[in-house]
Amino acid sequence: MKSFRQYLIPSIIAQVFLSCYAIVDGIFIGYRMNDLGLAAINIAWPITAFIQGVGFAIGISAGIYISRLKGLGEEEKIKKLKSAILVYLLGTSIVLGILFFILKTPILILFKAEGETLDAANRYITIILYGSIFQLMGCGMAPLIKNSGHVRTAMVASLLATLTNLILDYLLIFLFEFGLEGAAIASVIAQAVSFLICFIPYVREMKGILFDKESIKEIFLGMLAPFILNYSYSIIIILTNALCEAYSGDRAVAAYTVLSYLLYVVSAIAQGTSDAIQPLFSYHSSKEEYKIIHKYFYKCLIISFSLVMLFSVIFYFTKKPIAILYGLSNDGMNIYNEALLFYLFGFIFVSFNKVTCSYLYSINKKLLANILVLSEPLILTPALYFIFVSQVGLIGLWISFLVIQAILACISFAFYFISRRGFNGRSIDSRQA
């Protein structure tokens, strides 16, 4: 339990600040450009999120694989594998950067951007793609460093990167009036800062290099669940943006953008708590110490739920200052206020769903984890959007969010108890007897 406490606070802080890039950009852009700027950033965000999500997923998957190797005592293989992981991150970032640069305009049009919003989103994402190497590698290094025991380094990297982003946003957007381009430049430089801070201790632990079929298979197949877990929300953003644009235009997209930022914070808290426990889940799973795993799971769940509840209360009592901070128009503010309560109640379930999914993935229950994360963007969201939006209009989007999270919580609850069954149909607890 001492290891968990040592990981917990730095991990949550690191994850929350890692999610702050878009939030900080949104504050400055919203204040300067109002609904148009917020809409442009949110429409372009799924491209950025894809690049960052791939990096994060490779880092998580590689970290879990390394934890299992530690449990088996293969320290020399780990040192060689770390060099290969760096090559995987670099190669993937170059490929994705080039691919999205070629396809960015058609993708933004597909996301329902048009006119001024399309132009603004295009200008923003072009700069982001120029720095795609830092975007992907910065996000990939963070979980690797935490998994190696350098949780404080990851926390410092996130803090300094967010501070860099904040200062540069002020300078480039307010003083030099670079607008959306300034926000993008600030984000890229901030990610570069995060990468460099994490890279220094990481490279010291590398020794030789190892490319083998087993590790490539484990890392790249293993990244599927964490990638979907993180990117599934971006799929939902694309669909929600399109419906907001269709029903109320940029003002609804802007209001949804602010709601998204609140969800980023809540998700980061739950993810940070899960990240703190994930190396311990994987380590004890390799030793089949299941009673310890479940003890950590309950502890993780209580902490995540308590923190999410605290922030939900804060968000409710600061709803007007938050709306003003992001420069929402009067119409945008009305939409935001209408949706907020549905989101706050939904956040209660988000904490449970995130922790359960990370737990399932860490103990190698990948099928259950994949079903859990895929059901939201591919089944529940389209189905419930169709049911509620067609009946009650825009408010149906906000109702759907709450209902979807409640359904996912029920699925998570069921999957947790399924996972307690050991191999050959025996109870996991009985293995400890």
N, C-alpha and C positions, 0 to 999 in steps of 0.2 A: 504493500500500500504506500510505502514511502516513495517508491519509484513513481507511482501515479501522481502523488502530490508534487513531486519535483517537476514533472512534465506538464501538469495541468495548467497553471496560470500562464507560463510562457507560451504554451501552445495556443490557448484561447486568444491571448493578446496578439500573437503572430498572425493567427487566422483572421481576426477582426480587422487588423490593420492591412492585411493582404487584400481584403475586400473593399478597402477604402478608396482605391484609385478612382473608380467610376463615381463614387459618392462625392469625393472632393471635386472632381471635374464638374459634376452636376450642380454643385453649389455655386461655383463661379460662373459657369455657363448659364445656368438658370437666372442668376441675378443680372447677368449682362444681356442675355438674348431671350429670356422668358421662355414661353411655351415652345417656340421654334427650336431653340438650342437644346432643350431637354428632349424633345421628340427626336431630333437628329442623332443625339448620343445613344438613346435607347434603341433606335432602329439599327444603328451600326453595331451595337454592343454584341449581338450573337456571333459576329465574325471574330471580334477580340476574345470573346469567351471561348470560342472553339480552340483558338491557338493556346490560350492560357490553360484551358481544360485538358488538352492533350499533354502539355508539359506536366501539369499537376498529376494526371493519371499515371504517366510513366514513372514519376517520382514516387507516388504512393505504391504502385505495383512493385517497383524495384525495391522499395524499402521493406515491404512485407516479405518479399522473397529473401532479402538479406537477413531479416529477423529469423526466418525459418532456418537459414543456413547457420546462424549463430547458435540456435538451439541444438543443431547437429554438430557443432564444434568445427565448422569448416572456415576458419579464419583466413587462411591463405587464399582460398577461392574468392572470398569477399573482397579482399584487397585488389585482386585482378579484375573482378567484376565491376568495381566502381569506375575504372577507366572506361570500360565498354559502355557503361550507362551514360557517361558524359558524351561519348560519340553518338549514341542513339538520340540524345536530346538535341545535339547540334544538327545532325542530319535531318531530323524531323522538322526542326524549326525552319531550315532553309527550304525544304520541299513545300511546306505549308505556306510560307511567306510568298513564294513565287506563284503558287497556285491561286491564292486569294487575290493577289495583285492583278492577275489576269482577269479574274472573274468578279471582281468587287462590284462593278456597276450593275451587271445583270442580277447579282445576288440582292443588292439593295432595292432594285426595282421589284424583285420577287417578294421582298419584305414590305411592299406597298409604299415605298418612299417615292415621292414625286415632287416636281417643281422645286421650290426653295429648300424643302426638307431633303430631297435627294441630293442637291448640290452641297448642302451643309454636311450631310452624313458622309458623302464621298470625300470631301476635304479632310474630315476628321480621320476616317479609316485609312486613307492613303499614308498619312504620317505614322499611324500605328503599325502598318505593314512594313514600312521602312525599318522599324525596330523590332520586327517579329522574333529575331533571335533572342533578344533580351526578354521579350514577353514570355516566350515559351520556356527558356532556360531558367529565368528567374523564378517562375512558378514551379518548375520541376526540381530545382535545387532545395527549395524550402522543406518539403517533406523528407527528402533524403538526409538533410542536415539534422532534422529533428529525430529521425530514426537512428542516426549515428550517435545520439546522445547530446548533440549540440543545440538543445532547445533554446537556450538563452541567446545563442548566436542567431538563430532563426527569428527570435523575438526582436533583437536589436536591428536585424536587417529589415524587418517589416516596419519598425518604428522610424528608422532613418529614411527608408524609402517613402513612407507616407509624409514625413516632414519635408523631404525634398520635393515631393509632388505638390504639397501645400504652398511652399515658398515660390516654386516656379509657376504655379497656376496664378498666384497673385501678380508676380512680375510680368509674365507673358500675356495674361488676359487683361489685367487692369492697367498696368503701367505702359506696356508696349502695344496693347490692343491687337494681339494676334488672333483673338477669338478662338474658334474651335481648333485651329492648328496649334495654338499655344497650349491648349489643354492636352492635345495628343503628344506634343513634344515633351511636356512635363511628365506624362505617364511613362513614356519610353525611357527617359533619363532615370526616373524613379525605379523602374524595373531593373535597369542596368546597375544601379547602386545596390539593390537587393541581391542581384546575382553575384556581384563582386565580393560582397561581404560573406556570402555563403560559400563561394568558390574557394576562398583561402584555406579554411580548415579542412574542406573536403579533399582538396588536391594533396594535402599532406598525408592522407590515409591511403592514397593510391599506390599500387606496386605492381608494375607489369600491366598486361591487358589480357582479357579472356573473352573470346567470342565463341560460344558453343550453342548448339541447337537447344539444349535444355533451358538455358537462361533466357535466350531470345524468345522461346515459346512461353515460358513462365511470365516474363515481363510484358510482352505485347498482347498475349491473350488475357493476362491478369489485369491489364489496364482498362478492359472493357467496362466492368462494373463501376469503378470510380469515375471514369470519364462520363458515362451515362448519368451517374448520380449527380455530377456537377453540371453537365451540359443539358440535361433534361429540362432544367429551368429555362434555358435559352430557347429551346424549342417552344416552350409555353409562351415566352416573351414574344416570339415571332407571331404566333397565332393571336395572342391578346392585342399586340400592337395593331394588327390588321383589323380586328374587330373594333377596337377603340377608334381608329381612323375612319372606319366606315360609319360608325354611329355618331361620333361627336368631334372628329378631326383632331388637330394637334393638341387641343386643350385636354382631351381625354387621355391621349398618349402621354402628355406631360404629367398628369395626375397619376397615371399608372407607373410612370418612371419613379416618382417619389415613393410610391408603395413598394416598388421593386427594391429601392435602396434600404427600406426598413427590413424587407425580407432578407437582403444580403447580410445585414447585421445579425439577424436571428439565426440564419443558416450558418454563418461563420462561428457563432457561439457553439452551436451544436456540433459543427464539424471540428472545431478546435478541441472540444471535450473528447470527441471520438479519436482525433489524432493523438491526443495524450495517452490514450489507452491502447491504441492499435498495436504498437510494438509489443506490449505486454500480452495482448490477446494472441498474437502470432507466436510469440515465444512459448507461452504456456500451452498453446494448442499443439505445437510440435512435440511437447513432452506429455501430451494427453492429460494435463492437469485441469480438468474441466470445472471442478468446484471453484477453483481460484478465478477462472474466466467469468463464471456467473456472478461471483462476488463483485468483481470489477464492473461488470455490466450494470448491475443495480446501482452501484455508486455513481457511475458515469451518467446514468439516466436521471437520478435525483438532482445532480449538480446541473446538468443541462436544462432540465425542466425549470428549476428554481431561477436560473439566470435569465432564461427566456421570458418567464413570467415577470420578472423585475423590469426588463427592458420594455415589455409590452405595456406595463403601467406607465413607464416614463414616456413612451411614444403617445399614449392617449392624452396625458396631461400637457404635452408640449406640441399638440397637433397644429395649432395655429402658428406658433413660431417656426415650426418646420416648414409649413407651407409658404410662409413669407420668406424664409431663408432661401428657398429654391425658386423664388420669383414667380410662383404660380399666379395666373390671372384669376379674376374673381370667379369665372366659370370653372376654371381648373380647380380652384380651391373648393368649390361646392362639390364637384365630383369626388375629390380626394376625401372630404369629410364623410360623404355618403358611403364610401368604400371601406373606410378605416376600420370600423368595428368588425366587419367580416374578416378582415385580415388579422386583426389582433386575436380573435378567437381561434383562427386557423393556426396561428403561431404555436399554440399550445400543443397541437398534434405534430407540427414540424419537428420539434425537438426530439420526440419519441421516434419518428420515422428515420431521421438522420442517424441517430445513435444505433438503432436496430440494423440498418443497412450496413453501416461500417462494421458492426459486430459480425454479421453474417459473412461478409467478405473476408474478414480477418481469420475466421475459423474455417475458411475454405468451403463455405456453403454458397458457391458462386451462382448456382442455378436459382436459389431462393432470392439472392441479392439482385440478380438480373431481372427476375420477374417483378420484384418490388419497384425497382427504379423505372423499368420500361412501362409499367402499367399506367403511370401518371401521364407522360406525354403522348403515348400512343393509343391509349384506350380511354382512360377516365376523363382527361381534359377535353378531347374532341367530343366525346359523347355528352358530357354534362354541359359543355358550352352550347351544343346544339339544342339540348332540352331547355335550359334556362334562358339563354339569350333569345331564342326564337319566341319564348313566351312573354318575357318581361323586359327585354331590351338590354341596355348597358349594365344595369344593376345585376343582371344575371351572371355577368363575369365575376363579380365580387362574391355572390352567393355560391357560385361554383367552386371558388377557391376553398371556402370553408368546408363544403361537403366533400370535396376531393381529399383534403387532408384528413378528415374524419374517417373516410373509407380506407385510406392508406394506413391509418393507425390500427384499424381492425385487422388488416392484412399483416401488418408488422407483428401484432400481438400473436396471431396464429402461427406465423413463420418462426417466431422465437421459440414457441413450445414445440414445434416440429423439429427445430434444430437441437433440442435437448435430448432427442433420441440418438443414441450412439450407433456405431456401425453394427450391422447384423441385428438391428432392431432392438438392441438393449439400451436401457436408460444411460445417459452420460453419467449421472450421479452414481449408478451402480458400478461403473468402471473405477470409481475412486474407493469403493468399499474394501 
